[in-house]
Structures are given as C-alpha cells and as structure tokens.
Amino acid sequence: MTDVSGHPVTGLDEVVHQRVRLGILAITHEAKRVEFGYLRTQLDLTAGNLSKHLSVLEAAGLIDIEKGYEGKRGRTWITLTADGDAALAAEISRLKMLIARVETA
Amino acid sequence: MTDVSGHPVTGLDEVVHQRVRLGILAITHEAKRVEFGYLRTQLDLTAGNLSKHLSVLEAAGLIDIEKGYEGKRGRTWITLTADGDAALAAEISRLKMLIARVETA
C-alpha cells in the first residue's frame, strides 16, 4: 500500500472547500467585486442559501459585504479580503497536490 | 464584469466534492483496495464519521464495501467501483477547469 501520510485532503479547509463557498470565492476573485443577485444566478441558489454561505465566509474574515443603492434599488456587494485571497490560493495549491497524487496513482 | 456562465463549481457533485469523501475516493484510487482503519488514520476521523461518509458513497454506487477477516480480526475493505473511478475523474476534470479560471483571472 502506498504511503499517503499527510494526504492533501487533510489540509483542505471546509470553510473554503465547500462547493458553494468555493464558487463564491472563485467568482468574486474573477470579478473583483460582485453583486448578490449575480452570484445567486451564477451559482443557481436561493437567496437564503446564498446568504447563509456568505455569512460563513464573512464570519471567517474572507469576504467583505457592503450594502448600498444602485438608483433606488438596494444592492449588496461582495469583495474578497486579503485573507480571502490567501485562503483561495491555499485551496488551489492543495487541490493541485491532490490532483497530482490522483493522476500519478 | 466577466461572464462566468456555467461556472465550473456548478458542475461539482457534492457527493464527491465533500472533503472527507474526496479523500476516501482519492486514497482508495491510489491504494486500489484499502482497509477501514487505514482510511480512518489517514483522514484523521472517528470511526462513526468515516462510516457515515462510506455509507453515502456506497449508496451512490461509488464504492464497494467488503467485510472479512484477517486472522481472527474483523476487517472492512473498500474498493472503488467503475462509477467511483469515473466520478473521481469527473471531479478532477472540473477542479482543473476551476483552477484554470481562478489562475487566469
């Protein structure tokens, strides 16, 4: 049996790795600043489900949430914090290790 | 704003993507056939937590679970099914798309 001590998955952070939250971080990274409704459409989520995941990321200090107006319409904007950028980079780095392991097996 | 229609995360399957289950599939793929206690140690899980995730994967048809003996000691062996191999390959393929998107943003 191969020695798989320190398997890359043990280093994955569930706050970041969870599918919806990884999507929020990746899309916000791509777009720099995204509106709530845009994320909801892109990720095909209910408003409640998206809000729940945004709260987890905000509590972890990975995103900033800013409420404002565009004309008369209330808008919620999301940006990554420096910690959020670093957390996404760490996730990507661990995923690459995982992929390399799987592909050489 | 960048067009991110069909973002790779929307194609991720939570049965496979979840951190512990991805670990089970990756380690089993590497080792071909793994013993329960080995997975438990590698993934640093309680027996109950590992059992719960194995049940999800077995119900989805991604792994086979075989109970037997090694000498007098009861052992549980895990192997990937063909569907499990395909599901891991699909996950890896979507993760690569995600990584490419994040790195070119």
Backbone of each chain as ProteinMPNN parsed JSONL, in Angstrom:
{"seq_chain_A": "MTDVSGHPVTGLDEVVHQRVRLGILAITHEAKRVEFGYLRTQLDLTAGNLSKHLSVLEAAGLIDIEKGYEGKRGRTWITLTADGDAALAAEISRLKMLIARVETA", "coords_chain_A": {"N_chain_A": [[0.851, -1.209, 0.0], [0.51, 2.197, -0.811], [2.303, 4.854, 0.762], [0.465, 7.27, 2.23], [0.672, 9.355, 4.018], [-0.14, 12.449, 5.498], [-2.021, 13.213, 3.591], [-3.181, 15.303, 0.956], [-5.94, 16.079, 1.208], [-6.413, 16.285, 3.945], [-5.468, 18.739, 4.603], [-7.262, 20.505, 3.546], [-9.502, 23.21, 3.954], [-12.661, 23.274, 5.276], [-14.328, 25.462, 5.3], [-13.605, 26.873, 3.061], [-13.45, 24.933, 1.044], [-15.978, 23.826, 0.618], [-18.551, 23.353, -1.78], [-20.365, 25.51, -2.698], [-19.302, 27.741, -1.339], [-16.676, 27.765, -2.287], [-17.257, 28.403, -4.902], [-18.325, 31.013, -4.578], [-16.038, 32.355, -3.662], [-14.284, 31.964, -5.84], [-15.637, 33.17, -8.035], [-15.914, 35.769, -7.085], [-13.25, 36.457, -6.845], [-12.558, 36.388, -9.569], [-14.191, 38.443, -10.613], [-13.629, 40.573, -9.039], [-15.409, 42.373, -7.635], [-18.585, 41.663, -6.721], [-22.143, 41.517, -7.277], [-24.854, 40.575, -5.181], [-27.151, 39.387, -6.469], [-26.083, 38.598, -8.857], [-24.201, 36.636, -8.132], [-26.031, 34.819, -7.104], [-27.462, 34.01, -9.364], [-25.392, 32.969, -10.971], [-24.552, 30.837, -9.42], [-26.812, 29.435, -9.086], [-28.648, 29.489, -6.829], [-30.912, 29.726, -3.994], [-31.898, 32.843, -2.46], [-31.753, 32.686, 0.301], [-30.068, 30.5, 0.797], [-27.673, 31.354, -0.414], [-27.171, 33.608, 1.202], [-26.678, 32.399, 3.664], [-24.26, 31.035, 3.195], [-22.625, 33.215, 2.557], [-22.565, 34.493, 5.015], [-21.07, 32.688, 6.533], [-18.576, 32.915, 5.286], [-18.057, 35.616, 5.702], [-17.942, 35.733, 8.486], [-15.644, 34.286, 8.871], [-13.846, 36.06, 7.998], [-13.196, 36.243, 5.326], [-14.499, 37.504, 3.266], [-15.778, 40.801, 2.405], [-18.837, 42.423, 2.97], [-20.957, 44.711, 1.523], [-23.494, 46.996, 1.792], [-25.673, 48.882, -0.274], [-26.957, 51.31, -2.602], [-28.229, 51.206, -5.933], [-29.246, 53.45, -7.983], [-32.562, 53.521, -7.039], [-32.606, 51.025, -6.062], [-31.89, 48.575, -3.658], [-28.726, 47.174, -3.063], [-26.315, 44.565, -2.7], [-22.977, 44.204, -2.236], [-20.112, 42.194, -2.817], [-16.794, 41.6, -1.852], [-13.473, 40.168, -1.919], [-11.471, 39.745, 0.982], [-8.017, 40.35, 1.971], [-7.26, 38.079, 3.385], [-9.138, 36.346, 2.347], [-8.384, 36.136, -0.326], [-5.905, 34.897, 0.086], [-6.758, 32.514, 1.259], [-8.188, 31.308, -0.799], [-6.105, 30.952, -2.618], [-4.565, 29.112, -1.163], [-6.284, 26.93, -1.052], [-6.41, 26.289, -3.806], [-3.778, 25.575, -4.239], [-3.584, 23.262, -2.631], [-5.458, 21.656, -3.88], [-4.188, 21.241, -6.307], [-2.046, 19.632, -5.472], [-3.482, 17.412, -4.645], [-4.649, 16.605, -7.083], [-2.334, 15.97, -8.519], [-1.46, 13.767, -7.048], [-3.57, 11.954, -7.452], [-3.444, 11.615, -10.192], [-0.976, 10.438, -10.646], [-1.212, 8.037, -9.512]], "CA_chain_A": [[0.0, 0.0, 0.0], [1.26, 3.447, -0.909], [2.291, 5.711, 1.947], [-0.261, 8.511, 1.936], [0.703, 10.25, 5.185], [-0.296, 13.856, 5.152], [-2.755, 13.321, 2.33], [-3.602, 16.693, 0.735], [-7.296, 16.442, 1.666], [-6.458, 16.636, 5.364], [-5.148, 20.162, 4.717], [-8.315, 21.357, 2.971], [-10.323, 23.917, 4.936], [-14.052, 23.095, 4.823], [-14.94, 26.785, 5.084], [-13.261, 27.282, 1.694], [-13.601, 23.836, 0.08], [-17.407, 23.521, 0.372], [-18.814, 23.69, -3.177], [-20.945, 26.847, -2.91], [-18.371, 28.773, -0.857], [-15.571, 27.807, -3.254], [-17.793, 29.151, -6.037], [-18.391, 32.437, -4.206], [-14.663, 32.898, -3.626], [-13.7, 31.948, -7.193], [-16.307, 34.172, -8.875], [-15.569, 37.098, -6.569], [-11.855, 36.661, -7.258], [-12.55, 36.696, -11.015], [-14.892, 39.688, -10.934], [-13.127, 41.576, -8.091], [-16.493, 42.89, -6.793], [-19.795, 41.1, -7.335], [-23.425, 41.829, -6.659], [-25.546, 39.406, -4.628], [-28.029, 38.751, -7.457], [-25.214, 37.987, -9.868], [-23.722, 35.375, -7.53], [-27.175, 33.909, -6.959], [-27.74, 33.466, -10.698], [-24.262, 32.16, -11.424], [-24.425, 29.612, -8.627], [-28.128, 28.797, -9.092], [-29.002, 29.298, -5.427], [-31.922, 30.605, -3.412], [-31.3, 33.953, -1.718], [-31.473, 32.236, 1.67], [-28.906, 29.624, 0.786], [-26.503, 32.187, -0.669], [-26.933, 34.425, 2.408], [-26.104, 31.533, 4.704], [-22.842, 30.797, 2.88], [-21.91, 34.497, 2.668], [-22.348, 34.748, 6.445], [-19.946, 31.843, 6.984], [-17.334, 33.493, 4.747], [-17.828, 36.91, 6.362], [-17.533, 35.436, 9.867], [-14.26, 33.792, 8.801], [-12.99, 37.181, 7.57], [-12.705, 36.008, 3.96], [-15.146, 38.469, 2.356], [-16.471, 41.971, 2.94], [-20.175, 42.611, 2.41], [-21.243, 46.147, 1.556], [-24.867, 47.235, 1.328], [-25.814, 50.235, -0.793], [-28.041, 51.506, -3.57], [-27.939, 51.481, -7.331], [-30.512, 54.164, -8.178], [-33.394, 53.311, -5.84], [-32.634, 49.604, -5.695], [-30.901, 48.107, -2.692], [-27.76, 46.235, -3.64], [-25.325, 44.029, -1.767], [-21.751, 43.934, -2.983], [-19.181, 41.3, -2.125], [-15.39, 41.624, -2.29], [-12.597, 39.321, -1.101], [-10.444, 40.375, 1.826], [-6.688, 39.782, 1.723], [-7.322, 36.704, 3.905], [-9.946, 35.569, 1.403], [-7.499, 35.851, -1.469], [-4.907, 33.917, 0.531], [-7.438, 31.231, 1.504], [-8.474, 30.72, -2.112], [-4.816, 30.493, -3.164], [-4.162, 27.904, -0.416], [-7.162, 25.845, -1.535], [-5.977, 25.929, -5.157], [-2.493, 24.892, -4.094], [-3.831, 21.901, -2.11], [-6.154, 20.885, -4.929], [-3.177, 20.808, -7.285], [-1.334, 18.49, -4.876], [-4.415, 16.28, -4.689], [-4.756, 16.178, -8.486], [-1.069, 15.321, -8.886], [-1.46, 12.453, -6.398], [-4.548, 11.065, -8.102], [-3.047, 11.331, -11.577], [0.226, 9.596, -10.716], [-1.507, 6.757, -8.832]], "C_chain_A": [[0.881, 1.251, 0.0], [1.222, 4.198, 0.428], [1.576, 7.015, 1.585], [-0.358, 9.397, 3.179], [0.574, 11.687, 4.719], [-0.991, 14.01, 3.813], [-3.292, 14.745, 2.177], [-5.01, 17.026, 1.241], [-7.339, 16.816, 3.138], [-6.126, 18.118, 5.57], [-6.216, 21.077, 4.13], [-9.183, 21.944, 4.095], [-11.782, 23.871, 4.469], [-14.771, 24.433, 4.621], [-14.762, 27.202, 3.624], [-13.62, 26.214, 0.663], [-15.064, 23.576, -0.289], [-17.813, 24.121, -0.984], [-19.318, 25.123, -3.406], [-19.951, 27.938, -2.491], [-17.157, 28.885, -1.767], [-16.01, 28.582, -4.493], [-17.851, 30.645, -5.755], [-16.994, 33.054, -4.259], [-14.076, 32.988, -5.031], [-14.322, 33.036, -8.072], [-15.954, 35.583, -8.397], [-14.123, 37.44, -6.91], [-11.789, 37.072, -8.731], [-13.084, 38.099, -11.291], [-14.454, 40.86, -10.055], [-14.202, 42.073, -7.116], [-17.778, 42.417, -7.454], [-21.036, 41.465, -6.55], [-24.106, 40.513, -6.278], [-26.357, 38.643, -5.692], [-27.245, 38.044, -8.558], [-24.678, 36.639, -9.36], [-24.848, 34.339, -7.477], [-27.496, 33.236, -8.302], [-26.62, 32.52, -11.14], [-24.19, 30.824, -10.698], [-25.754, 28.861, -8.498], [-28.598, 28.451, -7.672], [-30.224, 30.132, -5.067], [-31.186, 31.718, -2.668], [-30.905, 33.498, -0.307], [-30.223, 31.379, 1.754], [-27.634, 30.432, 0.54], [-26.149, 33.023, 0.566], [-26.235, 33.622, 3.5], [-24.607, 31.331, 4.453], [-22.026, 32.084, 2.945], [-21.616, 34.807, 4.142], [-21.174, 33.939, 6.988], [-18.625, 32.458, 6.539], [-17.014, 34.836, 5.415], [-17.334, 36.681, 7.798], [-16.085, 34.959, 9.918], [-13.304, 34.895, 8.311], [-12.501, 37.063, 6.131], [-13.345, 36.932, 2.926], [-15.633, 39.683, 3.14], [-17.806, 42.097, 2.222], [-20.564, 44.071, 2.623], [-22.655, 46.35, 1.004], [-24.992, 48.672, 0.851], [-26.973, 50.297, -1.769], [-27.477, 51.699, -4.963], [-29.229, 52.112, -7.832], [-31.32, 53.985, -6.904], [-33.325, 51.877, -5.337], [-31.517, 49.249, -4.732], [-30.002, 47.065, -3.345], [-26.801, 45.791, -2.544], [-24.123, 43.623, -2.591], [-20.791, 43.113, -2.143], [-17.784, 41.47, -2.729], [-14.604, 40.652, -1.414], [-11.711, 40.199, -0.223], [-9.085, 39.791, 1.428], [-6.639, 38.337, 2.23], [-8.117, 35.8, 2.962], [-9.144, 35.189, 0.171], [-6.481, 34.773, -1.106], [-5.536, 32.539, 0.726], [-7.771, 30.538, 0.191], [-7.185, 30.186, -2.738], [-4.351, 29.21, -2.473], [-4.991, 26.7, -0.86], [-6.692, 25.357, -2.914], [-4.671, 25.132, -5.097], [-2.683, 23.447, -3.603], [-4.563, 21.042, -3.138], [-5.169, 20.398, -5.979], [-2.373, 19.619, -6.766], [-2.201, 17.239, -4.954], [-4.501, 15.716, -6.111], [-3.491, 15.438, -8.915], [-1.0, 13.908, -8.296], [-2.376, 11.48, -7.135], [-4.043, 10.66, -9.492], [-1.788, 10.483, -11.689], [-0.032, 8.222, -10.098], [-1.727, 5.651, -9.872]], "O_chain_A": [[1.869, 1.332, 0.729], [0.214, 4.169, 1.133], [2.041, 7.768, 0.729], [-1.349, 10.102, 3.371], [1.11, 12.078, 3.682], [-0.598, 14.841, 2.994], [-3.795, 15.33, 3.136], [-5.248, 18.157, 1.664], [-8.208, 17.584, 3.55], [-6.47, 18.688, 6.606], [-6.091, 22.299, 4.208], [-9.542, 21.255, 5.05], [-12.104, 24.371, 3.391], [-15.725, 24.511, 3.847], [-15.653, 27.805, 3.027], [-14.04, 26.532, -0.449], [-15.347, 23.146, -1.407], [-17.459, 25.258, -1.294], [-18.754, 25.858, -4.217], [-19.778, 28.933, -3.195], [-16.658, 29.987, -1.995], [-15.223, 29.334, -5.068], [-17.468, 31.453, -6.601], [-16.795, 34.13, -4.823], [-13.439, 33.984, -5.374], [-13.604, 33.745, -8.778], [-15.724, 36.48, -9.208], [-13.812, 38.588, -7.228], [-11.054, 37.99, -9.094], [-12.519, 38.847, -12.089], [-14.853, 42.001, -10.29], [-13.949, 42.184, -5.916], [-18.034, 42.734, -8.615], [-20.996, 41.689, -5.34], [-23.958, 39.492, -6.95], [-26.263, 37.421, -5.8], [-27.683, 37.036, -9.111], [-24.704, 35.639, -10.076], [-24.649, 33.158, -7.762], [-27.768, 32.037, -8.355], [-26.876, 31.415, -11.62], [-23.817, 29.807, -11.282], [-25.82, 27.796, -7.885], [-28.901, 27.3, -7.358], [-30.539, 31.114, -5.738], [-30.022, 31.572, -2.295], [-29.854, 33.881, 0.208], [-29.42, 31.521, 2.676], [-26.626, 30.217, 1.212], [-24.979, 33.135, 0.933], [-25.323, 34.11, 4.167], [-23.792, 31.44, 5.37], [-20.862, 32.056, 3.344], [-20.546, 35.32, 4.472], [-20.385, 34.432, 7.794], [-17.669, 32.519, 7.312], [-15.851, 35.154, 5.663], [-16.417, 37.359, 8.26], [-15.382, 35.202, 10.899], [-12.095, 34.678, 8.224], [-11.517, 37.696, 5.751], [-12.801, 37.124, 1.839], [-15.868, 39.62, 4.346], [-17.89, 41.901, 1.01], [-20.51, 44.595, 3.735], [-22.965, 45.928, -0.11], [-24.476, 49.586, 1.494], [-27.858, 49.442, -1.759], [-26.404, 52.273, -5.15], [-30.206, 51.406, -8.081], [-30.828, 54.263, -5.81], [-33.914, 51.547, -4.308], [-30.352, 49.577, -4.957], [-30.465, 46.192, -4.08], [-26.515, 46.528, -1.6], [-24.221, 42.815, -3.515], [-20.669, 43.304, -0.933], [-17.616, 41.483, -3.948], [-15.019, 40.345, -0.296], [-11.261, 41.264, -0.645], [-9.017, 38.849, 0.639], [-6.048, 37.471, 1.584], [-7.794, 34.623, 2.804], [-9.219, 34.059, -0.312], [-6.225, 33.856, -1.886], [-4.927, 31.52, 0.4], [-7.651, 29.318, 0.081], [-7.173, 29.099, -3.316], [-3.804, 28.32, -3.124], [-4.47, 25.596, -1.022], [-6.593, 24.153, -3.152], [-4.492, 24.147, -5.814], [-2.029, 22.526, -4.094], [-4.311, 19.842, -3.246], [-5.29, 19.281, -6.483], [-2.053, 18.704, -7.525], [-1.724, 16.153, -5.284], [-4.434, 14.503, -6.313], [-3.562, 14.409, -9.588], [-0.544, 12.972, -8.953], [-2.006, 10.338, -7.407], [-4.195, 9.513, -9.91], [-1.555, 9.868, -12.729], [0.829, 7.343, -10.152], [-1.985, 4.504, -9.508]]}, "seq_chain_B": "MTDVSGHPVTGLDEVVHQRVRLGILAITHEAKRVEFGYLRTQLDLTAGNLSKHLSVLEAAGLIDIEKGYEGKRGRTWITLTADGDAALAAEISRLKMLIARVETA", "coords_chain_B": {"N_chain_B": [[-18.014, 43.265, -15.882], [-16.797, 39.982, -15.714], [-17.945, 37.362, -17.835], [-19.266, 34.643, -16.357], [-20.82, 32.436, -16.91], [-22.079, 29.154, -16.508], [-20.251, 28.381, -14.539], [-17.505, 26.432, -13.374], [-17.879, 25.362, -10.726], [-20.599, 24.877, -10.477], [-20.959, 22.475, -11.68], [-19.866, 20.647, -9.978], [-20.167, 17.714, -8.019], [-21.685, 17.229, -4.996], [-21.608, 14.893, -3.529], [-19.197, 13.776, -4.195], [-17.368, 15.875, -4.023], [-17.236, 16.782, -1.388], [-15.065, 17.226, 1.385], [-14.074, 14.986, 3.048], [-15.131, 12.769, 1.699], [-14.011, 13.079, -0.835], [-11.403, 12.615, -0.127], [-11.547, 9.903, 0.686], [-12.169, 8.693, -1.778], [-9.919, 9.454, -3.315], [-7.732, 8.318, -1.908], [-8.438, 5.618, -1.935], [-8.434, 5.173, -4.66], [-5.688, 5.553, -5.141], [-4.577, 3.458, -3.61], [-5.892, 1.234, -4.473], [-7.243, -0.815, -2.963], [-8.424, -0.491, 0.176], [-8.131, -0.658, 3.762], [-10.486, -0.15, 6.374], [-9.484, 0.921, 8.86], [-7.104, 2.018, 8.049], [-7.878, 4.096, 6.289], [-9.195, 5.617, 8.188], [-7.127, 6.478, 9.862], [-5.497, 7.86, 8.026], [-7.165, 9.914, 7.259], [-7.789, 11.047, 9.597], [-10.128, 10.618, 11.248], [-13.078, 9.93, 13.253], [-14.381, 6.62, 13.854], [-17.128, 6.541, 13.511], [-17.719, 8.825, 11.995], [-16.267, 8.312, 9.644], [-17.627, 5.981, 8.82], [-20.162, 7.011, 8.251], [-19.668, 8.637, 6.001], [-18.713, 6.679, 4.235], [-21.03, 5.207, 3.878], [-22.61, 6.997, 2.424], [-21.183, 7.124, 0.03], [-21.302, 4.452, -0.754], [-24.06, 4.109, -1.089], [-24.399, 5.732, -3.268], [-23.256, 4.213, -5.156], [-20.541, 4.321, -5.608], [-18.458, 3.114, -4.266], [-17.386, -0.176, -3.211], [-18.01, -2.127, -0.371], [-16.496, -4.463, 1.663], [-16.7, -6.992, 3.954], [-14.611, -8.859, 6.097], [-12.159, -11.198, 7.339], [-8.946, -10.94, 8.882], [-6.785, -13.085, 9.829], [-7.943, -13.561, 13.049], [-9.148, -11.153, 13.245], [-11.708, -8.867, 12.57], [-12.219, -7.249, 9.508], [-12.682, -4.461, 7.313], [-12.944, -3.814, 3.985], [-12.375, -1.517, 1.362], [-13.152, -0.71, -1.956], [-13.008, 1.035, -5.133], [-15.791, 1.388, -7.311], [-16.481, 1.034, -10.873], [-18.049, 3.23, -11.521], [-17.306, 4.875, -9.422], [-14.614, 5.387, -9.964], [-14.98, 6.814, -12.344], [-16.434, 8.992, -11.378], [-14.594, 10.221, -9.695], [-12.679, 10.944, -11.592], [-14.208, 12.776, -13.074], [-14.624, 14.772, -11.184], [-11.957, 15.64, -10.782], [-11.416, 16.636, -13.308], [-13.24, 18.809, -13.408], [-12.254, 20.319, -11.31], [-9.803, 21.072, -12.353], [-10.645, 22.786, -14.401], [-11.766, 24.785, -12.851], [-9.504, 25.698, -11.437], [-7.974, 26.667, -13.564], [-9.603, 28.797, -14.352], [-9.511, 30.449, -12.06], [-6.809, 31.029, -11.956], [-6.322, 32.47, -14.268], [-7.693, 34.718, -13.871]], "CA_chain_B": [[-17.91, 42.027, -15.103], [-16.508, 38.818, -16.549], [-19.023, 36.392, -17.991], [-18.898, 33.372, -15.731], [-21.901, 31.456, -17.128], [-21.607, 27.775, -16.449], [-19.032, 28.312, -13.736], [-17.19, 25.024, -13.064], [-18.386, 24.837, -9.447], [-21.978, 24.389, -10.566], [-20.911, 21.09, -12.13], [-19.285, 19.752, -8.967], [-21.127, 16.841, -7.335], [-21.346, 17.315, -3.565], [-21.306, 13.545, -3.019], [-17.785, 13.513, -4.474], [-16.53, 17.033, -3.707], [-17.101, 16.978, 0.068], [-13.659, 16.988, 1.718], [-13.766, 13.635, 3.526], [-15.453, 11.786, 0.646], [-12.973, 13.221, -1.864], [-10.232, 11.927, 0.433], [-11.781, 8.452, 0.604], [-12.067, 8.282, -3.191], [-8.545, 9.633, -3.787], [-6.845, 7.341, -1.266], [-8.806, 4.294, -2.436], [-7.91, 5.142, -6.033], [-4.224, 5.372, -5.067], [-4.18, 2.19, -2.997], [-6.712, 0.206, -5.134], [-8.108, -1.508, -2.001], [-7.948, -0.001, 1.476], [-8.789, -1.14, 4.964], [-11.192, 0.894, 7.122], [-8.616, 1.569, 9.856], [-6.095, 2.793, 7.317], [-8.564, 5.338, 5.886], [-9.503, 6.389, 9.395], [-5.877, 7.106, 10.287], [-5.042, 8.816, 7.01], [-8.07, 11.074, 7.177], [-7.919, 11.56, 10.961], [-11.57, 10.65, 11.517], [-13.641, 8.92, 14.141], [-14.969, 5.503, 13.106], [-18.517, 6.895, 13.174], [-17.709, 9.811, 10.919], [-15.859, 7.614, 8.419], [-18.723, 5.084, 8.417], [-21.239, 7.832, 7.682], [-19.284, 9.032, 4.641], [-18.655, 5.461, 3.408], [-22.411, 4.844, 3.536], [-23.064, 7.897, 1.358], [-20.514, 6.711, -1.211], [-21.818, 3.134, -1.138], [-25.431, 4.317, -1.574], [-24.295, 6.35, -4.601], [-22.679, 3.22, -6.066], [-19.169, 4.715, -5.964], [-17.51, 2.194, -3.636], [-17.853, -1.455, -2.67], [-17.521, -2.386, 0.987], [-16.416, -5.916, 1.812], [-16.303, -7.321, 5.332], [-13.968, -10.167, 6.157], [-11.257, -11.414, 8.463], [-7.503, -11.06, 8.673], [-6.615, -13.891, 11.033], [-9.194, -13.533, 13.811], [-9.652, -9.782, 13.358], [-12.649, -8.387, 11.551], [-11.669, -6.177, 8.672], [-13.581, -3.923, 6.297], [-12.144, -3.368, 2.849], [-13.078, -0.597, 0.455], [-12.626, -0.548, -3.326], [-13.839, 1.879, -5.987], [-16.489, 0.778, -8.441], [-16.192, 1.74, -12.127], [-18.686, 4.539, -11.383], [-16.498, 5.657, -8.483], [-13.438, 5.844, -10.73], [-15.443, 7.835, -13.287], [-16.845, 10.178, -10.61], [-13.354, 10.891, -9.262], [-12.095, 11.559, -12.795], [-15.031, 13.947, -13.424], [-14.313, 15.805, -10.182], [-10.615, 16.154, -11.082], [-11.542, 17.414, -14.534], [-13.894, 20.087, -13.083], [-11.334, 21.107, -10.473], [-8.798, 21.675, -13.25], [-11.292, 23.929, -15.054], [-11.884, 25.824, -11.816], [-8.153, 26.225, -11.179], [-7.591, 27.458, -14.742], [-10.367, 30.044, -14.285], [-9.006, 31.288, -10.962], [-5.434, 31.468, -12.22], [-6.249, 33.422, -15.371], [-8.5, 35.91, -13.521]], "C_chain_B": [[-17.69, 40.846, -16.064], [-17.751, 37.928, -16.684], [-18.581, 35.067, -17.379], [-20.055, 32.364, -15.819], [-21.314, 30.045, -17.091], [-20.308, 27.659, -15.679], [-18.769, 26.865, -13.314], [-17.75, 24.521, -11.729], [-19.814, 24.335, -9.538], [-22.025, 22.939, -11.046], [-20.326, 20.125, -11.112], [-20.399, 18.99, -8.246], [-20.759, 16.795, -5.846], [-21.072, 15.941, -2.94], [-19.802, 13.28, -3.126], [-16.886, 14.637, -3.949], [-16.282, 17.2, -2.202], [-15.725, 16.463, 0.521], [-13.333, 15.535, 2.104], [-14.016, 12.605, 2.415], [-14.451, 11.873, -0.507], [-11.697, 12.515, -1.405], [-10.369, 10.417, 0.337], [-11.578, 7.979, -0.84], [-10.621, 8.376, -3.678], [-7.609, 8.577, -3.203], [-7.157, 5.935, -1.783], [-8.336, 4.118, -3.881], [-6.394, 4.876, -6.028], [-3.849, 3.957, -4.637], [-4.897, 0.986, -3.612], [-7.702, -0.465, -4.177], [-7.59, -1.111, -0.63], [-8.784, -0.54, 2.613], [-9.353, 0.066, 5.716], [-10.261, 1.659, 8.079], [-7.533, 2.436, 9.222], [-6.694, 4.13, 6.87], [-8.792, 6.245, 7.084], [-8.258, 7.15, 9.874], [-5.452, 8.191, 9.301], [-5.884, 10.079, 7.009], [-8.351, 11.67, 8.555], [-9.395, 11.739, 11.358], [-11.925, 9.685, 12.627], [-14.228, 7.814, 13.263], [-16.383, 5.865, 12.652], [-18.6, 7.852, 11.997], [-17.309, 9.156, 9.596], [-16.984, 6.718, 7.912], [-19.838, 5.841, 7.721], [-20.91, 8.205, 6.224], [-19.174, 7.821, 3.701], [-20.068, 5.046, 2.975], [-22.946, 5.701, 2.402], [-22.475, 7.452, 0.018], [-21.028, 5.36, -1.699], [-23.227, 3.273, -1.721], [-25.424, 4.919, -2.976], [-23.648, 5.4, -5.614], [-21.229, 3.505, -6.435], [-18.103, 3.819, -5.329], [-18.21, 0.873, -3.318], [-17.226, -1.647, -1.304], [-17.621, -3.888, 1.23], [-15.94, -6.204, 3.233], [-15.71, -8.725, 5.359], [-13.086, -10.274, 7.384], [-9.819, -11.417, 8.0], [-7.049, -11.779, 9.927], [-7.957, -13.896, 11.757], [-9.836, -12.146, 13.829], [-10.572, -9.412, 12.209], [-12.039, -7.222, 10.807], [-12.739, -5.742, 7.674], [-12.717, -3.337, 5.203], [-12.987, -2.53, 1.905], [-12.37, -0.595, -0.898], [-13.546, 0.407, -4.084], [-14.568, 1.016, -7.006], [-16.058, 1.517, -9.716], [-16.821, 3.134, -12.088], [-17.889, 5.453, -10.443], [-15.255, 6.211, -9.159], [-13.838, 6.98, -11.673], [-15.812, 9.125, -12.555], [-15.623, 10.946, -10.116], [-12.707, 11.6, -10.447], [-12.867, 12.815, -13.198], [-14.76, 15.102, -12.458], [-12.963, 16.463, -10.501], [-10.67, 17.054, -12.32], [-12.182, 18.781, -14.245], [-12.996, 20.944, -12.2], [-10.269, 21.777, -11.338], [-9.378, 22.878, -13.98], [-11.388, 25.103, -14.08], [-10.535, 26.496, -11.573], [-7.717, 27.114, -12.339], [-8.306, 28.812, -14.726], [-9.785, 30.988, -13.235], [-7.634, 31.848, -11.321], [-5.313, 32.439, -13.386], [-7.024, 34.704, -15.043], [-7.575, 37.072, -13.151]], "O_chain_B": [[-18.343, 40.753, -17.103], [-18.513, 37.775, -15.73], [-17.622, 34.451, -17.845], [-20.243, 31.544, -14.921], [-20.211, 29.792, -17.575], [-19.386, 26.952, -16.084], [-19.698, 26.15, -12.939], [-18.068, 23.336, -11.621], [-20.212, 23.462, -8.767], [-23.025, 22.251, -10.84], [-20.291, 18.918, -11.35], [-21.438, 19.558, -7.908], [-19.66, 16.375, -5.483], [-20.377, 15.849, -1.928], [-19.212, 12.641, -2.256], [-15.775, 14.381, -3.485], [-15.234, 17.704, -1.797], [-15.281, 15.398, 0.092], [-12.417, 14.933, 1.543], [-13.218, 11.689, 2.216], [-14.084, 10.852, -1.089], [-11.0, 11.893, -2.208], [-9.425, 9.726, -0.046], [-10.896, 6.983, -1.085], [-10.145, 7.481, -4.375], [-6.789, 8.006, -3.922], [-6.243, 5.151, -2.038], [-7.894, 3.037, -4.269], [-5.893, 4.073, -6.815], [-2.947, 3.336, -5.198], [-4.554, -0.157, -3.31], [-8.864, -0.665, -4.528], [-6.43, -1.37, -0.31], [-9.969, -0.838, 2.46], [-8.776, 1.153, 5.697], [-10.257, 2.89, 8.101], [-7.109, 3.445, 9.784], [-6.076, 5.178, 7.055], [-8.611, 7.46, 7.015], [-8.34, 8.321, 10.244], [-5.093, 9.299, 9.698], [-5.376, 11.178, 6.787], [-9.061, 12.669, 8.674], [-9.841, 12.822, 11.738], [-11.184, 8.745, 12.915], [-14.532, 8.031, 12.09], [-16.785, 5.532, 11.537], [-19.447, 7.704, 11.117], [-17.925, 9.405, 8.559], [-17.268, 6.693, 6.714], [-20.392, 5.375, 6.726], [-21.758, 8.103, 5.338], [-19.499, 7.92, 2.518], [-20.272, 4.591, 1.849], [-23.651, 5.207, 1.521], [-23.173, 7.408, -0.995], [-21.174, 5.141, -2.902], [-23.553, 2.636, -2.722], [-26.322, 4.657, -3.777], [-23.508, 5.742, -6.788], [-20.731, 3.004, -7.443], [-16.969, 3.774, -5.805], [-19.431, 0.806, -3.176], [-16.044, -1.361, -1.108], [-18.671, -4.501, 1.036], [-14.894, -5.711, 3.656], [-16.229, -9.651, 4.736], [-13.25, -9.528, 8.35], [-9.504, -11.834, 6.885], [-6.935, -11.159, 10.985], [-8.989, -14.199, 11.157], [-10.934, -11.974, 14.359], [-10.254, -9.618, 11.037], [-11.427, -6.331, 11.396], [-13.581, -6.534, 7.249], [-11.87, -2.478, 5.45], [-14.165, -2.809, 1.685], [-11.146, -0.491, -0.972], [-14.713, 0.572, -3.728], [-14.022, 0.031, -7.502], [-15.347, 2.519, -9.638], [-16.223, 4.103, -12.555], [-17.817, 6.663, -10.658], [-14.887, 7.368, -8.95], [-13.13, 7.98, -11.789], [-15.538, 10.22, -13.045], [-15.615, 12.177, -10.118], [-12.239, 12.731, -10.315], [-12.268, 13.806, -13.614], [-14.677, 16.26, -12.867], [-12.844, 17.688, -10.492], [-10.036, 18.109, -12.357], [-11.728, 19.798, -14.77], [-12.983, 22.168, -12.333], [-9.882, 22.917, -11.083], [-8.689, 23.882, -14.163], [-11.128, 26.253, -14.437], [-10.446, 27.722, -11.513], [-7.156, 28.188, -12.126], [-7.71, 29.842, -15.042], [-9.593, 32.177, -13.493], [-7.332, 33.004, -11.025], [-4.319, 33.157, -13.493], [-7.02, 35.656, -15.823], [-8.051, 38.16, -12.827]]}, "name": "protein", "num_of_chains": 2, "seq": "MTDVSGHPVTGLDEVVHQRVRLGILAITHEAKRVEFGYLRTQLDLTAGNLSKHLSVLEAAGLIDIEKGYEGKRGRTWITLTADGDAALAAEISRLKMLIARVETAMTDVSGHPVTGLDEVVHQRVRLGILAITHEAKRVEFGYLRTQLDLTAGNLSKHLSVLEAAGLIDIEKGYEGKRGRTWITLTADGDAALAAEISRLKMLIARVETA"}
